[in-house]
Amino acid sequence: MKNLNFGCKRSDFLTTSSNNDWFIQCRFYEPDRKKPFTHLRRLNRFKDEKERKHIEKSLLKQMTEQIGLNPNLLI
């Protein structure tokens, strides 16, 4: 868990693949909500496994650097 602004927290990033459905996800926890918000980035548009792995590394780096806030607060 990583602590964020305003008492929010987020889980570590998880990369999942099942039945040709690839995505990166993490969950955001806010103090005033009972259920966490799940943030997903799908990788299905990339068909080649090598390309998906390259994009996965790039997205993980980008998401780690950019997500210092809860995306619910940006809406």
C-alpha positions in Angstrom: 0.0 0.0 0.0 1.2 3.5 -0.8 -0.2 6.5 1.1 -1.5 9.3 -1.1 -3.0 12.7 -0.6 -6.1 13.3 1.6 -5.7 10.1 3.6 -6.2 7.9 0.5 -4.1 4.7 -0.3 -3.5 2.6 -3.4 -2.4 -1.0 -3.8 0.6 -2.1 -5.8 0.1 -2.5 -9.5 -0.8 -5.9 -10.8 -0.5 -7.2 -14.3 -2.9 -9.9 -15.2 -3.5 -11.9 -18.4 -6.3 -14.4 -18.9 -8.0 -15.6 -22.0 -6.3 -12.9 -24.2 -7.4 -10.2 -21.8 -4.3 -8.3 -20.6 -4.5 -5.4 -18.2 -2.7 -3.5 -15.4 -4.7 -2.6 -12.4 -4.5 -1.1 -8.9 -7.1 -0.2 -6.3 -7.6 3.1 -4.6 -9.0 3.3 -1.1 -10.6 6.4 0.2 -11.5 6.9 3.9 -15.1 7.8 3.2 -15.9 4.9 0.9 -16.6 1.3 1.7 -15.5 -0.2 -1.6 -12.2 0.6 -3.4 -12.0 2.1 -6.8 -10.3 -0.1 -9.4 -8.1 1.6 -12.0 -7.6 -0.5 -15.1 -5.4 0.0 -18.2 -6.1 -2.7 -20.9 -3.4 -4.0 -23.2 -5.6 -5.9 -25.6 -5.1 -3.6 -28.6 -1.5 -4.9 -28.8 -1.6 -8.3 -30.4 2.0 -9.4 -30.2 3.2 -10.7 -26.8 6.6 -9.1 -27.2 4.9 -5.7 -27.8 2.5 -6.2 -24.9 5.5 -6.8 -22.5 7.3 -3.7 -23.8 4.1 -1.6 -23.4 3.5 -3.2 -20.0 6.9 -2.0 -18.7 6.3 1.4 -20.1 2.8 1.8 -18.6 3.9 0.5 -15.2 6.7 3.1 -15.1 4.3 5.9 -16.3 1.6 5.0 -13.9 4.0 4.8 -11.0 5.3 8.2 -11.7 2.0 9.9 -12.5 -0.4 8.4 -10.0 0.4 10.3 -6.9 -3.2 11.3 -6.5 -6.4 9.3 -6.5 -7.9 9.4 -10.0 -11.4 9.8 -8.4 -10.4 13.2 -7.2 -9.4 14.4 -10.7 -12.9 13.9 -12.1 
